[in-house]
Amino acid sequence: MKILKSDFGHGAVKIAVENLDDLWYLSHVVCPGDIVKSLTTRRIKGKEDTRAGRDVRKTITLAVRVERCEFRSDSDVFRILGTIAEETEDVPLGEHHTFNVGKESVLTIIKDSWSKTEIKQLKDAEKFSLRPKLLIAVIDDGNANIGLVRESKTDYFEVSRNIGGKYDATGRQLRKDEFYHEAAKFIDELMKRENVQSVILAGAGFEKSNFHRFVSDKYPLLAKNSMVENIGSHGRNGIMEVMKRDESKIAGQLGAIRDERLIEKLLEEIGKDTGLGAYGPGEVEKAVNTGAVETLLVTDNYFLEKRARMEPVMQAVTDTRGLVHIINKDSEAGQKLNALGGLAGILRFRVG
């Protein structure tokens, strides 16, 4: 996300959407009652001087007072629904309109006042857009499980091919090379499309190294941006194993991996009964009031449902130099956190 122009004192911010993670951040920022301005297309009722009075579709700038928003993390569109807030020549005040916000959309958001949480969300989105994405590929015999690690979540893909048994050595090697080509081409295209700068090729056996030698010869750019890691798991579990490790500095910077590690730490504290893991509104708010919360974890759906209650809680955590992380409910970490009620905290000290 790029913040093109900001005047928080007068309530207006103009932003440009650059990637799918930006839509997730916007879903936390745009609220009912806000006014959003953007270039859009709309069917305009034909006038007497148009041919046969037919409706025409025009590209125009409209201002909409937000009634509700719709976003699914598996979608590439953030929908803003509301009524026209500023009358134009073609569109009267009060008519309904929907903005379909996607990559490359430019919009101005106007609020009566911006909360510190909302400003932080925008600035985080701008900061995180500069971070490289990470691609993890777990390579097994005839199978590549691929995870594209975004800021808000991880998208999963799979490339597989039946390469046959070991007794047909010639045919097996031919089919294995075809699989390597298919997997490498998929990864290479995904890297270019998503602007991925780092790839981890992982696996429990020798296939990851065999695949790396193959791409070094056939796909030098992919090989140049790849590193090989040994793991003990296969498939999607292997992707998760890589994400939980601490060795990769690149991985540690990414939100989806950071969230997974924080949830694992929370669950460890709860499991060991150290008193340093709190969950549920009662426990967490008690810990916040004593300044004990080092890291506050909240799922995006819990935050949106309890926004009025959560914003002062989040502000109290930051006031005591704690960290706040809003986690995508559809990510692995978000699902685990929702199982605990959607709200938890990692504490500095026990609360009596």
HUQUI-V250333 format. One record per pair of residues at least 12 apart in sequence whose C-alpha atoms are under 6 Angstrom apart, sorted by the first residue. I is the first residue (numbers start at 1). J is the second residue. If there is no record, write none. Layout:
i=I j=J
i=I j=J
This chain:
i=1 j=16
i=1 j=17
i=1 j=18
i=1 j=22
i=1 j=125
i=1 j=126
i=2 j=15
i=2 j=16
i=2 j=126
i=3 j=15
i=11 j=110
i=11 j=111
i=11 j=112
i=11 j=113
i=12 j=109
i=12 j=110
i=13 j=108
i=13 j=109
i=14 j=107
i=14 j=108
i=15 j=106
i=15 j=107
i=16 j=105
i=16 j=106
i=17 j=103
i=17 j=104
i=17 j=105
i=18 j=103
i=18 j=104
i=19 j=103
i=23 j=78
i=29 j=118
i=32 j=66
i=32 j=67
i=32 j=68
i=33 j=65
i=33 j=66
i=34 j=65
i=34 j=66
i=34 j=110
i=34 j=111
i=35 j=64
i=35 j=65
i=35 j=109
i=35 j=110
i=36 j=63
i=36 j=64
i=36 j=108
i=36 j=109
i=37 j=62
i=37 j=63
i=37 j=107
i=37 j=108
i=38 j=61
i=38 j=62
i=38 j=107
i=39 j=60
i=39 j=61
i=40 j=59
i=40 j=60
i=41 j=58
i=41 j=59
i=42 j=57
i=42 j=58
i=43 j=56
i=43 j=57
i=44 j=56
i=44 j=57
i=63 j=84
i=63 j=85
i=63 j=86
i=64 j=82
i=64 j=83
i=64 j=84
i=64 j=85
i=65 j=82
i=65 j=83
i=65 j=85
i=66 j=81
i=66 j=82
i=67 j=81
i=67 j=82
i=68 j=81
i=69 j=81
i=77 j=100
i=77 j=101
i=77 j=102
i=78 j=100
i=78 j=101
i=79 j=99
i=79 j=100
i=80 j=98
i=80 j=99
i=81 j=98
i=82 j=96
i=82 j=97
i=83 j=95
i=83 j=96
i=83 j=97
i=132 j=197
i=133 j=150
i=133 j=196
i=134 j=149
i=134 j=198
i=135 j=147
i=135 j=148
i=135 j=199
i=136 j=199
i=136 j=200
i=137 j=201
i=138 j=202
i=138 j=203
i=139 j=203
i=139 j=208
i=140 j=207
i=142 j=160
i=142 j=161
i=142 j=163
i=143 j=159
i=143 j=160
i=144 j=158
i=144 j=159
i=145 j=158
i=145 j=235
i=146 j=158
i=151 j=254
i=151 j=255
i=151 j=256
i=152 j=256
i=152 j=328
i=153 j=256
i=153 j=331
i=159 j=183
i=163 j=175
i=163 j=176
i=198 j=225
i=199 j=226
i=200 j=226
i=200 j=227
i=200 j=228
i=201 j=228
i=202 j=228
i=202 j=229
i=202 j=230
i=203 j=230
i=203 j=231
i=204 j=230
i=204 j=231
i=204 j=232
i=243 j=257
i=244 j=261
i=260 j=333
i=266 j=346
i=275 j=350
i=276 j=346
i=276 j=347
i=276 j=350
i=277 j=345
i=277 j=346
i=278 j=344
i=278 j=345
i=279 j=343
i=279 j=344
i=280 j=341
i=280 j=343
i=292 j=347
i=292 j=348
i=292 j=349
i=293 j=345
i=293 j=346
i=293 j=347
i=294 j=322
i=294 j=346
i=294 j=347
i=294 j=348
i=295 j=322
i=295 j=323
i=295 j=324
i=295 j=345
i=295 j=346
i=296 j=324
i=296 j=345
i=297 j=325
i=297 j=343
i=297 j=344
i=297 j=345
i=298 j=326
i=298 j=342
i=298 j=343
i=299 j=326
i=299 j=327
i=299 j=328
i=299 j=329
i=299 j=334
i=299 j=342
i=300 j=326
i=300 j=327
i=300 j=328
i=300 j=329
i=302 j=342
